[in-house]
Amino acid sequence: MYSHQTGTDTPTMKTITDASTAVMDPPDVLTTSEVSRLLGVSPNTVTRWAREGRLPCRLTLGGHHRFERLVIEHIRETLNRAASDRAVS
C-alpha cells in the first residue's frame, strides 16, 4: 500500500541527464498556424486550402488540421521559386 506521507512504493521517474541524447529535431507535423507562418498567409487561408484539397493534411480526432512538414517545406520552396522567376522576368 502506498503512503503519501512516507513516500514508499513510489515509482521512480526516469530523467535524461545527458544533453547529447535529447532530440532537437523539429516535429514532423505542423499546425495550421505554423503552416500559415511558413507560407506567409493567414490561418484562415490555410484552413480553406486544406478543405479545398489544395494542401494535403490529416484531421485530428478534435477536427484540427495537421500538415506534414516535408510537404509544406516543398510547397514553400515551390512558391519561393515561382515568385523569384516572376521577379526576374
All heavy atoms as an XYZ file, in Angstrom:
691
protein
N       0.839     -1.169      0.000
C       0.000      0.000      0.000
C       0.894      1.246      0.000
O       1.880      1.319      0.686
C      -0.891     -0.040      1.230
C      -1.735      1.180      1.395
S      -2.869      0.967      2.753
C      -4.338      1.341      1.902
N       0.492      2.228     -0.767
C       1.266      3.455     -0.898
C       0.888      4.454      0.186
O      -0.281      4.656      0.490
C       1.036      4.074     -2.272
C       1.682      5.417     -2.439
C       3.053      5.524     -2.584
C       0.930      6.568     -2.412
C       3.656      6.752     -2.719
C       1.521      7.802     -2.545
C       2.886      7.885     -2.698
O       3.480      9.107     -2.837
N       1.860      5.094      0.765
C       1.624      6.132      1.764
C       2.195      7.445      1.251
O       3.375      7.523      0.911
C       2.297      5.745      3.082
O       2.280      6.845      3.956
N       1.364      8.472      1.166
C       1.829      9.783      0.713
C       2.807     10.396      1.714
O       3.678     11.162      1.336
C       0.649     10.742      0.515
C      -0.173     10.437     -0.684
N       0.262     10.651     -1.957
C      -1.415      9.893     -0.799
C      -0.657     10.287     -2.814
N      -1.696      9.809     -2.148
N       2.638     10.067      2.973
C       3.492     10.667      3.995
C       4.906     10.121      3.950
O       5.869     10.865      4.085
C       2.890     10.445      5.379
C       1.594     11.203      5.559
C       0.935     10.891      6.880
O       1.268      9.897      7.522
N       0.000     11.732      7.287
N       5.047      8.807      3.764
C       6.388      8.233      3.773
C       6.996      8.199      2.389
O       8.205      8.108      2.250
C       6.363      6.807      4.341
O       5.542      5.985      3.515
C       5.855      6.800      5.771
N       6.165      8.241      1.361
C       6.686      8.201      0.002
C       7.145      6.826     -0.418
O       7.925      6.679     -1.348
N       6.688      5.799      0.259
C       7.096      4.448     -0.100
C       6.279      3.951     -1.284
O       5.173      4.416     -1.540
C       6.906      3.481      1.079
O       5.538      3.523      1.474
C       7.804      3.853      2.232
N       6.839      3.006     -1.987
C       6.214      2.388     -3.158
C       5.968      3.373     -4.289
O       5.066      3.192     -5.090
C       4.902      1.693     -2.792
C       5.117      0.530     -1.852
O       6.170     -0.112     -1.897
O       4.207      0.283     -1.064
N       6.733      4.436     -4.341
C       6.562      5.370     -5.450
C       7.361      4.872     -6.638
O       8.486      4.401     -6.489
C       7.050      6.787     -5.076
O       8.406      6.704     -4.678
C       6.207      7.389     -3.983
N       6.784      4.948     -7.811
C       7.552      4.560     -8.982
C       8.659      5.574     -9.236
O       8.477      6.762     -8.982
C       6.531      4.570    -10.109
C       5.434      5.444     -9.633
C       5.445      5.374     -8.137
N       9.771      5.097     -9.695
C      10.880      6.012     -9.959
C      10.679      6.655    -11.323
O      10.248      6.011    -12.276
C      12.223      5.273     -9.943
O      12.181      4.239    -10.920
C      12.501      4.686     -8.577
N      10.977      7.935    -11.388
C      10.891      8.645    -12.658
C      12.231      8.563    -13.352
O      13.275      8.735    -12.733
C      10.529     10.111    -12.425
C       9.121     10.313    -11.962
S       8.719     12.055    -11.702
C       9.177     12.778    -13.246
N      12.191      8.305    -14.643
C      13.421      8.282    -15.419
C      13.619      9.647    -16.054
O      12.727     10.183    -16.696
C      13.336      7.207    -16.495
C      13.246      5.814    -15.915
C      13.188      4.777    -16.983
C      13.080      3.403    -16.350
N      12.992      2.352    -17.335
N      14.775     10.204    -15.842
C      15.081     11.503    -16.427
C      16.321     11.376    -17.297
O      17.161     10.508    -17.092
C      15.337     12.558    -15.335
O      16.415     12.111    -14.522
C      14.098     12.766    -14.477
N      16.407     12.258    -18.237
C      17.575     12.280    -19.117
C      18.548     13.305    -18.568
O      18.234     14.488    -18.487
C      17.169     12.641    -20.557
C      16.222     11.591    -21.119
C      18.401     12.781    -21.433
C      15.683     11.936    -22.490
N      19.713     12.837    -18.173
C      20.713     13.761    -17.645
C      21.762     14.117    -18.682
O      22.452     15.107    -18.561
C      21.419     13.157    -16.419
O      21.984     11.891    -16.782
C      20.435     12.960    -15.281
N      21.858     13.313    -19.714
C      22.842     13.558    -20.758
C      22.186     14.389    -21.861
O      21.272     13.935    -22.526
C      23.350     12.230    -21.315
C      24.453     12.414    -22.338
O      24.972     13.544    -22.457
O      24.788     11.439    -23.023
N      22.643     15.623    -22.046
C      22.041     16.514    -23.039
C      22.248     16.017    -24.460
O      21.499     16.370    -25.355
C      22.624     17.918    -22.890
N      23.257     15.189    -24.692
C      23.504     14.719    -26.055
C      22.441     13.740    -26.521
O      22.291     13.517    -27.718
C      24.890     14.070    -26.148
O      24.919     12.897    -25.351
N      21.674     13.150    -25.612
C      20.630     12.221    -26.018
C      19.312     12.920    -26.300
O      18.385     12.308    -26.801
C      20.396     11.156    -24.930
O      20.003     11.808    -23.732
C      21.631     10.316    -24.710
N      19.207     14.200    -25.985
C      17.976     14.935    -26.253
C      17.841     15.183    -27.750
O      18.795     15.553    -28.425
C      17.992     16.260    -25.503
N      16.645     14.977    -28.262
C      16.381     15.165    -29.688
C      15.972     16.615    -29.915
O      15.063     17.113    -29.275
C      15.261     14.212    -30.156
C      14.937     14.445    -31.619
C      15.663     12.776    -29.918
N      16.638     17.271    -30.838
C      16.346     18.666    -31.115
C      15.720     18.861    -32.490
O      15.634     19.961    -32.982
C      17.633     19.490    -31.022
C      18.309     19.426    -29.667
S      17.247     19.902    -28.311
C      17.331     21.654    -28.448
N      15.289     17.778    -33.127
C      14.681     17.889    -34.443
C      13.300     18.522    -34.328
O      12.584     18.293    -33.363
C      14.543     16.506    -35.084
C      15.887     15.893    -35.423
O      16.834     16.675    -35.625
O      15.983     14.663    -35.482
N      12.903     19.309    -35.337
C      11.560     19.875    -35.313
C      10.525     18.770    -35.515
O      10.835     17.717    -36.085
C      11.568     20.849    -36.488
C      12.656     20.374    -37.372
C      13.667     19.709    -36.486
N       9.301     18.981    -35.086
C       8.275     17.957    -35.256
C       7.971     17.716    -36.727
O       8.128     18.602    -37.560
C       7.065     18.537    -34.527
C       7.329     19.986    -34.402
C       8.811     20.168    -34.405
N       7.528     16.508    -37.029
C       7.227     16.148    -38.407
C       5.857     16.649    -38.840
O       5.531     16.619    -40.018
C       7.279     14.628    -38.573
C       8.683     14.082    -38.386
O       9.645     14.832    -38.649
O       8.816     12.918    -37.985
N       5.060     17.091    -37.894
C       3.698     17.523    -38.178
C       3.542     18.974    -37.735
O       4.021     19.363    -36.676
C       2.683     16.618    -37.438
C       1.273     17.073    -37.690
C       2.855     15.175    -37.862
N       2.875     19.777    -38.555
C       2.692     21.202    -38.268
C       1.220     21.530    -38.051
O       0.339     20.897    -38.637
C       3.212     22.041    -39.441
C       4.674     21.862    -39.818
C       4.982     22.600    -41.111
C       5.568     22.358    -38.699
N       0.986     22.553    -37.251
C      -0.373     23.041    -37.039
C      -0.716     24.066    -38.121
O       0.149     24.512    -38.881
C      -0.509     23.708    -35.667
O       0.340     24.862    -35.637
C      -0.146     22.758    -34.543
N      -1.977     24.465    -38.145
C      -2.432     25.453    -39.118
C      -1.679     26.769    -38.961
O      -1.245     27.365    -39.952
C      -3.946     25.689    -38.952
O      -4.626     24.441    -39.166
C      -4.467     26.707    -39.942
N      -1.480     27.221    -37.737
C      -0.785     28.497    -37.529
C       0.686     28.417    -37.932
O       1.242     29.384    -38.465
C      -0.930     28.973    -36.088
O      -0.380     28.041    -35.198
N       1.321     27.268    -37.689
C       2.722     27.105    -38.105
C       2.842     27.129    -39.629
O       3.750     27.747    -40.177
C       3.278     25.798    -37.550
C       3.441     25.806    -36.043
C       3.751     24.446    -35.455
O       3.327     23.415    -36.016
O       4.420     24.407    -34.403
N       1.902     26.488    -40.303
C       1.908     26.489    -41.773
C       1.665     27.896    -42.297
O       2.319     28.336    -43.247
C       0.854     25.499    -42.324
C       0.708     25.638    -43.832
C       1.220     24.076    -41.961
N       0.752     28.619    -41.663
C       0.464     29.981    -42.134
C       1.693     30.871    -42.027
O       1.951     31.678    -42.923
C      -0.706     30.583    -41.358
O      -0.346     30.893    -40.041
N       2.469     30.706    -40.947
C       3.700     31.495    -40.809
C       4.725     31.119    -41.874
O       5.403     31.981    -42.422
C       4.292     31.313    -39.419
C       3.670     32.241    -38.408
C       4.339     32.142    -37.047
N       3.366     31.495    -36.162
C       3.574     30.399    -35.462
N       4.736     29.812    -35.479
N       2.628     29.889    -34.714
N       4.853     29.825    -42.148
C       5.837     29.382    -43.142
C       5.477     29.853    -44.555
O       6.358     30.192    -45.338
C       5.952     27.855    -43.133
C       6.718     27.245    -41.969
C       6.583     25.727    -41.986
C       8.185     27.633    -42.029
N       4.186     29.848    -44.868
C       3.764     30.209    -46.218
C       3.431     31.682    -46.377
O       3.219     32.155    -47.494
C       2.556     29.356    -46.633
C       2.781     27.850    -46.689
C       1.512     27.145    -47.155
C       3.953     27.489    -47.583
N       3.363     32.413    -45.269
C       3.092     33.844    -45.351
C       1.644     34.173    -45.678
O       1.379     35.173    -46.355
N       0.725     33.332    -45.229
C      -0.708     33.576    -45.432
C      -1.405     33.474    -44.079
O      -0.810     33.055    -43.095
C      -1.327     32.574    -46.435
C      -0.704     32.743    -47.817
C      -1.163     31.139    -45.955
N      -2.677     33.828    -44.033
C      -3.411     33.766    -42.771
C      -3.797     32.326    -42.441
O      -3.898     31.482    -43.340
C      -4.668     34.624    -42.846
O      -5.648     33.979    -43.631
N      -4.039     32.034    -41.162
C      -4.503     30.693    -40.784
C      -5.822     30.322    -41.465
O      -6.046     29.158    -41.796
C      -4.671     30.781    -39.265
C      -3.737     31.863    -38.851
C      -3.742     32.852    -39.978
N      -6.689     31.323    -41.685
C      -7.947     31.046    -42.384
C      -7.702     30.567    -43.811
O      -8.412     29.694    -44.319
C      -8.845     32.282    -42.406
C      -9.397     32.610    -41.044
O      -9.425     31.762    -40.157
N      -9.824     33.846    -40.865
N      -6.700     31.130    -44.463
C      -6.354     30.701    -45.823
C      -5.854     29.264    -45.817
O      -6.232     28.457    -46.670
C      -5.287     31.638    -46.426
O      -5.820     32.964    -46.464
C      -4.885     31.204    -47.819
N      -5.019     28.916    -44.852
C      -4.505     27.551    -44.746
C      -5.666     26.574    -44.546
O      -5.740     25.529    -45.197
C      -3.475     27.423    -43.601
C      -3.090     25.974    -43.367
C      -2.248     28.261    -43.909
N      -6.590     26.917    -43.661
C      -7.751     26.053    -43.412
C      -8.590     25.904    -44.672
O      -9.019     24.796    -45.012
C      -8.608     26.627    -42.268
O      -7.795     26.711    -41.092
C      -9.810     25.754    -41.992
N      -8.818     26.999    -45.372
C      -9.605     26.949    -46.616
C      -8.910     26.074    -47.657
O      -9.543     25.224    -48.294
C      -9.841     28.360    -47.157
C     -10.793     28.374    -48.351
C     -11.085     29.774    -48.866
N      -9.904     30.321    -49.533
C      -9.194     31.366    -49.104
N      -9.523     31.977    -47.993
N      -8.152     31.790    -49.773
N      -7.589     26.257    -47.838
C      -6.842     25.435    -48.793
C      -6.916     23.957    -48.421
O      -7.015     23.096    -49.289
C      -5.400     25.884    -48.864
C      -5.169     27.194    -49.575
C      -6.085     27.907    -50.301
C      -3.963     27.948    -49.621
N      -5.509     29.053    -50.799
C      -4.208     29.099    -50.405
C      -2.696     27.756    -49.080
C      -3.234     30.045    -50.652
C      -1.719     28.708    -49.331
C      -1.982     29.838    -50.120
N      -6.860     23.664    -47.123
C      -6.938     22.270    -46.675
C      -8.310     21.689    -46.986
O      -8.420     20.556    -47.480
C      -6.648     22.184    -45.178
N      -9.367     22.442    -46.721
C     -10.725     21.963    -47.005
C     -10.963     21.781    -48.492
O     -11.712     20.897    -48.917
C     -11.754     22.935    -46.433
C     -11.837     22.877    -44.937
C     -12.909     23.797    -44.413
N     -12.943     23.738    -42.961
C     -13.379     24.723    -42.200
N     -13.832     25.846    -42.740
N     -13.382     24.594    -40.894
N     -10.341     22.636    -49.313
C     -10.490     22.548    -50.767
C      -9.613     21.468    -51.375
O      -9.721     21.176    -52.560
C     -10.153     23.894    -51.409
C     -11.133     25.005    -51.079
C     -10.673     26.360    -51.578
O      -9.513     26.498    -52.044
O     -11.479     27.315    -51.494
N      -8.698     20.906    -50.576
C      -7.806     19.870    -51.086
C      -6.516     20.395    -51.684
O      -5.737     19.632    -52.242
N      -6.284     21.685    -51.584
C      -5.048     22.277    -52.118
C      -3.833     21.940    -51.268
O      -2.722     21.871    -51.782
C      -5.178     23.788    -52.212
C      -6.206     24.257    -53.206
C      -6.228     25.757    -53.230
N      -7.271     26.280    -54.083
C      -7.366     27.547    -54.433
N      -6.478     28.414    -53.966
N      -8.331     27.950    -55.191
N      -4.039     21.794    -49.956
C      -2.966     21.401    -49.041
C      -3.315     20.043    -48.440
O      -4.340     19.910    -47.774
C      -2.812     22.414    -47.894
C      -2.163     23.741    -48.197
C      -2.143     24.618    -46.946
C      -0.762     23.554    -48.714
N      -2.479     19.039    -48.675
C      -2.764     17.734    -48.073
C      -2.606     17.799    -46.559
O      -1.671     18.424    -46.058
C      -1.719     16.814    -48.707
C      -0.638     17.711    -49.201
C      -1.265     19.037    -49.480
N      -3.545     17.204    -45.856
C      -3.498     17.247    -44.399
C      -4.226     16.043    -43.818
O      -4.867     15.280    -44.532
C      -4.129     18.531    -43.884
S      -5.897     18.609    -44.140
N      -4.085     15.908    -42.514
C      -4.838     14.923    -41.743
C      -5.667     15.682    -40.724
O      -5.275     16.754    -40.280
C      -3.889     13.990    -40.992
C      -3.126     13.078    -41.905
C      -2.299     12.127    -41.082
N      -0.953     12.138    -41.650
C       0.144     11.914    -40.994
N       0.110     11.653    -39.720
N       1.310     11.939    -41.588
N      -6.795     15.111    -40.356
C      -7.622     15.700    -39.313
C      -7.400     14.945    -38.018
O      -7.356     13.721    -38.010
C      -9.099     15.638    -39.687
C      -9.577     16.619    -40.744
C     -11.041     16.375    -41.067
C      -9.381     18.046    -40.277
N      -7.282     15.690    -36.926
C      -7.185     15.052    -35.612
C      -8.588     14.631    -35.191
O      -9.581     14.995    -35.837
C      -6.614     16.028    -34.570
O      -7.554     17.091    -34.382
C      -5.270     16.584    -34.993
N      -8.673     13.891    -34.104
C      -9.979     13.493    -33.589
C     -10.813     14.709    -33.211
O     -12.037     14.676    -33.262
C      -9.822     12.561    -32.393
C      -9.229     11.191    -32.705
C      -9.045     10.396    -31.424
C     -10.115     10.433    -33.671
N     -10.160     15.789    -32.845
C     -10.854     17.024    -32.492
C     -11.210     17.888    -33.687
O     -11.777     18.959    -33.537
N     -10.855     17.452    -34.893
C     -11.189     18.193    -36.103
C     -10.171     19.229    -36.523
O     -10.440     20.047    -37.399
N      -8.983     19.203    -35.929
C      -7.925     20.147    -36.297
C      -7.090     19.573    -37.434
O      -6.880     18.375    -37.515
C      -7.029     20.450    -35.090
C      -7.767     21.063    -33.960
N      -8.048     22.404    -33.886
C      -8.310     20.511    -32.836
C      -8.723     22.655    -32.788
N      -8.893     21.521    -32.125
N      -6.603     20.465    -38.288
C      -5.774     20.036    -39.413
C      -4.325     19.904    -38.980
O      -3.818     20.740    -38.231
C      -5.863     21.063    -40.551
C      -7.225     21.164    -41.151
N      -8.175     22.032    -40.672
C      -7.802     20.497    -42.180
C      -9.271     21.904    -41.396
N      -9.080     20.980    -42.308
N      -3.659     18.865    -39.460
C      -2.226     18.669    -39.232
C      -1.578     18.419    -40.589
O      -2.104     17.677    -41.413
C      -1.954     17.497    -38.294
C      -2.456     17.722    -36.879
C      -1.705     18.870    -36.217
N      -2.177     19.136    -34.862
C      -3.021     20.095    -34.536
N      -3.513     20.877    -35.465
N      -3.382     20.267    -33.290
N      -0.426     19.034    -40.788
C       0.248     19.013    -42.078
C       1.637     18.418    -41.932
O       2.327     18.685    -40.950
C       0.362     20.444    -42.624
C      -0.958     21.148    -42.715
C      -1.479     21.838    -41.628
C      -1.691     21.126    -43.885
C      -2.703     22.490    -41.696
C      -2.913     21.772    -43.968
C      -3.422     22.455    -42.870
N       2.060     17.653    -42.923
C       3.403     17.075    -42.894
C       4.426     18.150    -43.237
O       4.285     18.875    -44.218
C       3.510     15.914    -43.882
C       2.718     14.705    -43.463
C       2.965     13.520    -44.378
O       4.113     13.352    -44.850
O       1.997     12.788    -44.610
N       5.447     18.238    -42.393
C       6.470     19.273    -42.563
C       7.140     19.213    -43.940
O       7.311     20.244    -44.591
C       7.533     19.143    -41.469
C       8.684     20.123    -41.630
C       9.681     20.026    -40.518
N       9.155     20.530    -39.263
C       9.090     21.831    -38.962
N       9.501     22.733    -39.807
N       8.612     22.212    -37.799
N       7.506     18.029    -44.399
C       8.212     17.914    -45.678
C       7.366     18.412    -46.838
O       7.873     19.069    -47.756
C       8.640     16.467    -45.907
C       9.706     15.933    -44.948
C       9.967     14.454    -45.220
C      10.986     16.739    -45.078
N       6.077     18.126    -46.803
C       5.178     18.572    -47.873
C       5.078     20.097    -47.865
O       5.176     20.741    -48.914
C       3.783     17.928    -47.711
C       2.793     18.523    -48.691
C       3.878     16.422    -47.869
N       4.913     20.677    -46.690
C       4.783     22.137    -46.581
C       6.088     22.823    -46.995
O       6.070     23.845    -47.683
C       4.364     22.542    -45.156
C       2.996     21.942    -44.815
C       4.353     24.053    -45.000
C       1.876     22.293    -45.783
N       7.221     22.269    -46.602
C       8.503     22.864    -47.000
C       8.692     22.794    -48.511
O       9.208     23.724    -49.121
C       9.649     22.179    -46.263
C       9.709     22.569    -44.794
C      10.793     21.839    -44.025
O      11.398     20.885    -44.564
O      11.021     22.223    -42.862
N       8.245     21.713    -49.129
C       8.320     21.598    -50.593
C       7.433     22.653    -51.257
O       7.847     23.307    -52.217
C       7.912     20.190    -51.038
C       7.866     20.030    -52.520
N       9.013     19.963    -53.295
C       6.825     19.937    -53.370
C       8.666     19.838    -54.559
N       7.337     19.821    -54.631
N       6.224     22.834    -50.747
C       5.317     23.843    -51.288
C       5.914     25.235    -51.114
O       5.857     26.070    -52.026
C       3.934     23.739    -50.614
C       3.251     22.438    -51.047
C       3.069     24.948    -50.925
C       2.002     22.103    -50.276
N       6.523     25.468    -49.968
C       7.148     26.768    -49.708
C       8.271     27.044    -50.706
O       8.378     28.142    -51.247
C       7.685     26.796    -48.286
C       8.321     28.090    -47.889
C       8.834     28.009    -46.471
N       9.460     29.248    -46.085
C      10.188     29.409    -45.017
N      10.383     28.397    -44.207
N      10.730     30.561    -44.734
N       9.108     26.046    -50.961
C      10.189     26.218    -51.937
C       9.635     26.478    -53.331
O      10.159     27.317    -54.066
C      11.078     24.976    -51.949
C      11.907     24.805    -50.700
C      12.627     23.462    -50.656
O      12.637     22.754    -51.682
O      13.154     23.129    -49.591
N       8.577     25.783    -53.686
C       7.951     25.971    -54.992
C       7.398     27.391    -55.121
O       7.582     28.038    -56.155
C       6.819     24.946    -55.196
O       7.356     23.638    -55.043
C       6.194     25.085    -56.568
N       6.740     27.884    -54.081
C       6.210     29.243    -54.110
C       7.329     30.278    -54.196
O       7.213     31.268    -54.915
C       5.358     29.505    -52.865
C       4.025     28.769    -52.791
C       3.371     29.000    -51.437
C       3.112     29.197    -53.918
N       8.419     30.044    -53.463
C       9.552     30.976    -53.498
C      10.199     30.996    -54.878
O      10.583     32.048    -55.377
C      10.585     30.615    -52.435
C      10.117     30.966    -51.043
O       9.209     31.774    -50.870
N      10.724     30.346    -50.044
N      10.325     29.806    -55.503
C      10.903     29.740    -56.851
C      10.018     30.451    -57.857
O      10.512     31.185    -58.710
C      11.099     28.276    -57.278
C      12.525     27.832    -57.130
C      12.757     26.472    -57.721
N      12.741     25.525    -56.604
C      11.990     24.450    -56.521
N      11.182     24.123    -57.490
N      12.036     23.663    -55.474
N       8.713     30.260    -57.756
C       7.785     30.900    -58.688
C       7.822     32.418    -58.532
O       7.800     33.152    -59.518
C       6.371     30.374    -58.449
N       7.917     32.885    -57.308
C       7.983     34.328    -57.054
C       9.281     34.923    -57.586
O       9.285     36.015    -58.169
C       7.838     34.624    -55.576
N      10.386     34.223    -57.415
C      11.664     34.733    -57.905
C      11.728     34.689    -59.432
O      12.326     35.556    -60.052
C      12.837     33.977    -57.300
O      12.823     32.628    -57.717
N      11.102     33.696    -60.043
C      11.052     33.627    -61.506
C      10.241     34.793    -62.083
O      10.612     35.371    -63.100
C      10.437     32.309    -61.975
C      11.372     31.125    -61.751
O      12.572     31.358    -61.473
O      10.897     29.965    -61.838
N       9.140     35.164    -61.409
C       8.328     36.292    -61.867
C       9.086     37.604    -61.710
O       8.949     38.500    -62.521
C       7.018     36.352    -61.093
C       5.968     35.441    -61.682
C       4.642     35.616    -60.996
N       4.591     34.564    -59.971
C       4.143     34.732    -58.744
N       3.710     35.887    -58.348
N       4.139     33.732    -57.885
N       9.899     37.708    -60.664
C      10.652     38.935    -60.426
C      11.747     39.111    -61.468
O      12.075     40.235    -61.854
C      11.258     38.912    -59.025
N      12.304     38.010    -61.935
C      13.376     38.070    -62.932
C      12.821     38.402    -64.313
O      13.436     39.116    -65.087
C      14.170     36.738    -62.964
C      15.145     36.710    -64.102
C      14.863     36.518    -61.638
N      11.648     37.905    -64.630
C      11.054     38.094    -65.971
C      10.656     39.483    -66.260
O      10.416     40.366    -65.662
C       9.813     37.203    -66.122
O      10.207     35.849    -65.993
